[in-house]
Amino acid sequence: MRRLLGDILLPRATAIALWAWVAFNLALVAWIGLQSLKESGEVWLTPFSLPEDPHWENYGAAWQAAGFSSAALNSTVLTLLGSLLIVALSAPAAYVLARSSRRLAGPLTGYFAMGLSIPLQTVVIPIVVIKLSLYTFMEDWVTGWWDNRITLLIFQVALSLPFSVFVLTGYLRSLPHEIEEAAEMDGAGPLRSFVRIVLPVARPGVVTVLVLNVIGLWNETLLVLLIAPQPGERMLPAALLNLYSSMQYSSDWGGLFAGIVILVYPMIVLYLWLGRRIVEGMTAGISK
């Protein structure tokens, strides 16, 4: 009986529950897309039917009402730049931790893992204090000006490093040492081995970290509201909140759903495109 439950029924029930959860989320994504093409009356009166006459102008209305032009530019630039910086900093650090034989390597890896357990909400006050102090210092003593988006980029990179280093360390530990030994026999030093040999081999793990950071930074909301609250500094999630504040008074619910589609659909497409590589990169170092 125990074998029947543990080996047959429980795995099947878990698989059914997971597939049901996947189906629910896909249906929800499709439903949001349909609502974005309806008038406000249709959204409330016929929420589960196809739009009678697709209103593509909802996207233009949402784009204009929320100021998505500058927000989309901010999101694209900060997300791409932040993700590349995170990978550029975390990959060498993870390589040293994964290959080092020193006693400090293990505890340092643990300290990076501890960074994953700190909720952002617990450090809100220090973030705001540092943001104000940095702005004052740079404007009064160094450059004469400062942009809060630079501060936002710094915090995004710093807060994303623990996860990235932790994942890449596990992946790099799964790679055989023989590839570096062969490079060393050919006269390559540690830096050249890392750049020319290890990084190409570790591409699945690097792609995983890059894509997950792109998704995380693209959807970042709380940090944006704390550091870059001005309209010209907002990223798309903060602009969507502003759209909700305006659309709920004008009752343009189709436009609000269109704004959600603009924010969410690009990341869904990206994840569906690279989902297999993400899973491979996340699970490669588990046995190590």
C-alpha positions as CSV (number, residue, x, y, z in Angstrom):
1,M,0.0,0.0,0.0
2,R,2.8,2.4,0.9
3,R,4.6,1.6,-2.4
4,L,1.3,2.2,-4.3
5,L,0.9,5.6,-2.7
6,G,4.5,6.7,-2.8
7,D,5.6,5.4,-6.2
8,I,2.4,5.6,-8.3
9,L,-0.5,7.7,-6.9
10,L,1.5,10.6,-5.4
11,P,3.7,11.3,-8.5
12,R,0.6,11.1,-10.7
13,A,-1.4,13.4,-8.5
14,T,1.5,15.8,-8.4
15,A,1.8,15.8,-12.2
16,I,-1.9,16.3,-12.6
17,A,-1.9,19.2,-10.1
18,L,1.1,20.8,-11.9
19,W,-0.5,20.5,-15.3
20,A,-3.7,21.9,-14.0
21,W,-1.8,24.9,-12.6
22,V,-0.1,25.4,-16.0
23,A,-3.4,25.2,-17.8
24,F,-5.0,27.7,-15.4
25,N,-2.1,30.2,-15.9
26,L,-2.2,29.9,-19.7
27,A,-6.0,30.4,-19.7
28,L,-5.5,33.5,-17.5
29,V,-2.9,34.9,-19.9
30,A,-5.2,34.3,-22.9
31,W,-8.2,35.8,-21.0
32,I,-6.2,39.0,-20.3
33,G,-5.4,39.2,-24.0
34,L,-9.0,38.9,-24.9
35,Q,-10.1,41.6,-22.4
36,S,-7.6,44.0,-23.9
37,L,-9.6,44.0,-27.2
38,K,-13.0,44.8,-25.6
39,E,-14.8,47.9,-24.6
40,S,-15.3,48.5,-20.9
41,G,-19.0,47.4,-21.1
42,E,-18.0,44.1,-22.7
43,V,-15.4,43.5,-20.0
44,W,-18.1,43.5,-17.4
45,L,-21.1,42.1,-19.2
46,T,-19.4,39.3,-21.2
47,P,-16.1,38.7,-19.6
48,F,-15.7,35.1,-20.9
49,S,-16.7,35.6,-24.5
50,L,-14.7,36.7,-27.6
51,P,-14.7,40.4,-28.4
52,E,-17.5,41.3,-30.8
53,D,-15.3,43.9,-32.6
54,P,-11.6,43.9,-31.6
55,H,-10.6,47.4,-30.3
56,W,-6.9,47.6,-31.1
57,E,-7.0,51.3,-30.3
58,N,-7.0,50.2,-26.6
59,Y,-3.3,49.7,-26.9
60,G,-2.7,53.2,-28.3
61,A,-4.9,54.7,-25.5
62,A,-3.0,52.8,-22.8
63,W,0.3,53.8,-24.3
64,Q,-0.5,57.5,-24.3
65,A,-2.4,57.6,-21.0
66,A,0.4,55.9,-19.0
67,G,3.4,57.6,-20.8
68,F,4.7,54.2,-21.9
69,S,7.1,55.7,-24.4
70,S,9.6,56.9,-21.8
71,A,8.8,54.0,-19.4
72,A,9.4,51.4,-22.2
73,L,12.8,53.1,-23.0
74,N,13.8,53.1,-19.3
75,S,12.7,49.5,-18.9
76,T,14.6,48.3,-22.0
77,V,17.8,50.2,-21.2
78,L,18.0,49.5,-17.5
79,T,16.9,45.8,-17.9
80,L,19.5,45.0,-20.6
81,L,22.3,47.1,-19.0
82,G,21.6,45.7,-15.6
83,S,21.4,42.1,-16.7
84,L,24.7,42.4,-18.6
85,L,26.4,44.0,-15.6
86,I,25.1,41.3,-13.3
87,V,26.4,38.5,-15.5
88,A,29.7,40.3,-16.0
89,L,30.2,40.6,-12.2
90,S,28.7,37.3,-11.1
91,A,30.4,34.9,-13.6
92,P,34.0,35.6,-12.5
93,A,33.0,35.6,-8.8
94,A,31.2,32.3,-9.3
95,Y,34.2,30.8,-11.1
96,V,36.5,31.7,-8.3
97,L,34.1,30.2,-5.7
98,A,33.5,27.1,-7.7
99,R,37.2,26.3,-8.5
100,S,38.9,27.7,-5.4
101,S,40.3,25.1,-2.9
102,R,40.7,27.7,-0.1
103,R,38.6,27.3,3.1
104,L,37.0,30.7,2.6
105,A,35.3,29.6,-0.7
106,G,32.6,27.5,1.0
107,P,31.6,30.2,3.6
108,L,31.6,32.9,1.0
109,T,29.2,30.8,-1.2
110,G,27.0,30.5,1.9
111,Y,27.1,34.3,2.4
112,F,25.9,34.8,-1.1
113,A,23.1,32.3,-0.5
114,M,22.1,34.2,2.7
115,G,21.5,37.2,0.5
116,L,18.6,35.3,-1.1
117,S,16.8,35.2,2.3
118,I,16.7,38.9,2.8
119,P,13.3,40.4,1.7
120,L,13.5,43.7,-0.1
121,Q,10.9,45.2,2.2
122,T,13.2,44.8,5.2
123,V,15.8,47.2,3.7
124,V,13.4,49.9,2.4
125,I,14.6,52.6,4.8
126,P,18.4,52.0,4.2
127,I,17.7,52.1,0.5
128,V,15.9,55.4,0.7
129,V,18.6,56.9,2.9
130,I,21.4,55.8,0.6
131,K,19.5,57.1,-2.4
132,L,19.1,60.5,-0.9
133,S,22.7,60.7,0.4
134,L,24.1,59.6,-3.0
135,Y,22.1,62.1,-4.9
136,T,23.2,64.9,-2.6
137,F,26.8,63.9,-2.6
138,M,27.1,63.5,-6.4
139,E,25.1,66.7,-7.1
140,D,26.9,68.9,-4.5
141,W,30.4,67.6,-4.5
142,V,31.2,65.5,-7.6
143,T,29.4,66.0,-10.9
144,G,26.9,68.8,-10.2
145,W,24.0,66.5,-11.4
146,W,22.7,63.0,-10.8
147,D,20.0,60.8,-12.2
148,N,18.0,58.5,-10.0
149,R,18.0,55.9,-12.7
150,I,21.7,55.4,-12.2
151,T,21.1,54.8,-8.5
152,L,18.3,52.4,-9.5
153,L,20.7,50.5,-11.7
154,I,23.3,50.2,-8.9
155,F,20.7,48.8,-6.5
156,Q,19.3,46.4,-9.1
157,V,22.7,45.0,-9.8
158,A,23.7,44.7,-6.2
159,L,20.5,43.1,-5.1
160,S,20.6,40.6,-7.9
161,L,24.2,39.4,-7.4
162,P,23.5,36.9,-4.6
163,F,21.1,34.8,-6.7
164,S,23.3,35.0,-9.8
165,V,26.5,34.0,-8.1
166,F,24.7,31.2,-6.2
167,V,23.2,29.7,-9.4
168,L,26.4,30.1,-11.5
169,T,28.6,28.6,-8.7
170,G,26.5,25.5,-8.7
171,Y,26.6,25.2,-12.5
172,L,30.3,25.8,-12.8
173,R,31.0,23.1,-10.1
174,S,29.2,20.6,-12.4
175,L,31.8,21.2,-15.2
176,P,34.8,18.8,-15.4
177,H,38.2,20.2,-14.3
178,E,39.7,18.5,-17.3
179,I,38.8,21.3,-19.7
180,E,40.9,23.8,-17.7
181,E,43.7,21.3,-17.2
182,A,43.8,20.9,-21.0
183,A,43.9,24.7,-21.5
184,E,46.7,25.0,-18.9
185,M,48.7,22.4,-20.8
186,D,48.3,24.5,-23.9
187,G,49.8,27.5,-22.1
188,A,46.5,29.4,-21.2
189,G,46.4,31.3,-17.9
190,P,43.4,31.4,-15.5
191,L,41.9,34.5,-17.1
192,R,42.3,33.1,-20.7
193,S,40.9,29.8,-19.6
194,F,37.9,31.4,-18.1
195,V,37.1,33.6,-21.1
196,R,38.0,31.3,-23.9
197,I,37.1,27.9,-22.5
198,V,34.9,28.0,-19.4
199,L,32.4,30.7,-20.5
200,P,31.5,29.0,-23.8
201,V,31.1,25.7,-22.1
202,A,29.0,27.3,-19.3
203,R,26.7,29.1,-21.8
204,P,23.5,27.4,-20.6
205,G,24.1,28.5,-17.1
206,V,25.0,32.0,-18.2
207,V,21.9,32.2,-20.4
208,T,19.8,31.1,-17.5
209,V,21.1,33.8,-15.2
210,L,20.8,36.4,-17.9
211,V,17.2,35.5,-18.8
212,L,16.0,35.3,-15.2
213,N,17.6,38.7,-14.4
214,V,15.9,40.2,-17.5
215,I,12.6,38.9,-16.3
216,G,13.2,40.1,-12.7
217,L,14.4,43.5,-13.6
218,W,11.7,44.1,-16.2
219,N,9.0,43.3,-13.6
220,E,10.7,45.3,-10.8
221,T,8.2,47.6,-9.1
222,L,8.9,48.4,-5.4
223,L,12.5,49.4,-6.0
224,V,11.5,51.7,-8.9
225,L,8.8,53.4,-6.7
226,L,11.4,54.0,-4.0
227,I,14.3,55.3,-6.1
228,A,12.8,56.7,-9.3
229,P,9.3,57.9,-8.6
230,Q,9.3,60.8,-11.2
231,P,7.2,60.3,-14.4
232,G,10.3,60.5,-16.6
233,E,12.2,58.0,-14.5
234,R,9.6,55.3,-14.3
235,M,9.8,51.8,-15.7
236,L,6.8,50.0,-17.1
237,P,5.5,48.4,-13.9
238,A,5.4,51.8,-12.2
239,A,3.8,53.3,-15.3
240,L,1.2,50.5,-15.2
241,L,0.3,51.4,-11.6
242,N,-0.2,55.0,-12.8
243,L,-2.3,53.8,-15.6
244,Y,-4.5,51.9,-13.2
245,S,-5.0,55.1,-11.1
246,S,-6.2,57.0,-14.2
247,M,-8.2,54.2,-15.9
248,Q,-10.3,53.4,-12.8
249,Y,-11.8,56.9,-12.9
250,S,-12.3,56.9,-16.7
251,S,-13.5,53.3,-16.6
252,D,-11.4,52.3,-19.6
253,W,-10.9,48.7,-18.5
254,G,-10.0,47.6,-22.0
255,G,-7.1,50.1,-22.0
256,L,-6.0,48.8,-18.6
257,F,-5.9,45.2,-19.8
258,A,-4.0,46.4,-22.9
259,G,-1.4,48.0,-20.5
260,I,-1.0,44.7,-18.7
261,V,-0.5,42.9,-22.0
262,I,2.2,45.4,-23.0
263,L,4.1,44.7,-19.7
264,V,3.6,40.9,-19.3
265,Y,3.5,39.4,-22.8
266,P,7.1,40.1,-23.8
267,M,8.5,38.3,-20.8
268,I,6.1,35.3,-21.3
269,V,7.3,35.0,-24.9
270,L,10.9,35.2,-23.7
271,Y,10.4,32.5,-21.1
272,L,8.6,30.2,-23.5
273,W,11.4,30.6,-26.0
274,L,14.2,29.9,-23.6
275,G,12.4,27.9,-20.9
276,R,14.2,24.6,-21.6
277,R,17.6,26.3,-21.3
278,I,16.6,28.0,-18.1
279,V,15.6,24.6,-16.5
280,E,18.8,23.0,-17.7
281,G,20.9,25.8,-16.2
282,M,19.1,25.7,-12.9
283,T,19.3,22.0,-12.4
284,A,22.8,21.3,-13.8
285,G,24.6,21.8,-10.5
286,I,22.2,20.1,-8.2
287,S,24.2,16.9,-7.8
288,K,27.3,18.9,-6.8
